[in-house]
Amino acid sequence: MLQEKIGFIGTGVMGASIVKHLLAAEYDVTVYTRTKEKAQGLIELGAKWAETPAQTAEGKDIIFTMVGFPQDVEEVYCGENGIFQTAKNGAIVVDMTTSQPTLAKKLYTLAKDKGIASLDAPVSGGDIGAQNGTLSIMVGGDEEAFEKLLPVFEKFGANIVFQGEAGSGQHTKMCNQLLIATNMIGVCESIAYGLKAGLDLDKVMKSISTGAAGSWSLTNLGPKMLKGNYDPGFYIKHFIKDMKIAIDEADNMGLDLPGVKLSKELYNTLLERGYGDNGTQTLIKYYID
């Protein structure tokens, strides 16, 4: 069976790992990112290079996007050199950026008018999940398109769930980010307290990480905090973007979310200190610096 031709736009921390899984599965993959040098390793592995999003999409069966902000999503789809300029009838576009549910619905409508299927499919699992091919993928759109792409999603995801109509994937990702936002405060305050109490934090982590207080953030990011490793698995600047989307969407629904508002305030403090390109575990600096 002839495998689909894939275009992939946005080869950052997570995107690059996803492309590696697709290449390992012998898909024909063409990539685009703003800085070609950042994609050089993928090109050496066999990925083709495109000069624009439009060129990336031309003739492809599936086009994935994983960029930074909603305005970037809109540009790569609707801009002068965007995907919708060249994507063929019958193609499937998949936005894995964590973005606005309202924008996902807009892209779905625009794509449908062009005979293209559109899925919003944000992911969770960070750089580790992307590297291991164990991402959680939350998908909104038409179920028929989801079923077609499931074998492709399975190359880099382990928990793949169809959530419903367009925008549902993004709304589900907001539920995910809300949990992380407040949990990160708890992880940092627990570690800060343990340090002040003079405890051996390695022993503390051994005791609390497998009990009722256990969480992905505690297990995966807690050790990084203890080692002073602030490399980005997920950028602070992007997490602040996610929290703003969640707060705005909640406001539109008449829902007050004081926990995420506090988390955003703390992360904004770090952004002002110049830590926007650091990983979210850098929140510990708010407590111990």
Secondary structure, DSSP 8 states (H G I E B T S, - for coil): ----EEEEE--SHHHHHHHHHHHHTT-EEEEE-SSGGGGHHHHHTT-EE-SSHHHHHTT-SEEEE--SSHHHHHHHHHSTTSGGGT--TT-EEEE-S---HHHHHHHHHHHHHTT-EEEE--EESHHHHHHHT-EEEEEES-HHHHHHHHHHHTTTEEEEEEEESTTHHHHHHHHHHHHHHHHHHHHHHHHHHHHHTT--HHHHHHHHTTSTT--HHHHHHHHHHHHT----SSBHHHHHHHHHHHHHHHHHTT---HHHHHHHHHHHHHHHTT-TTSBGGGGHHHHH-
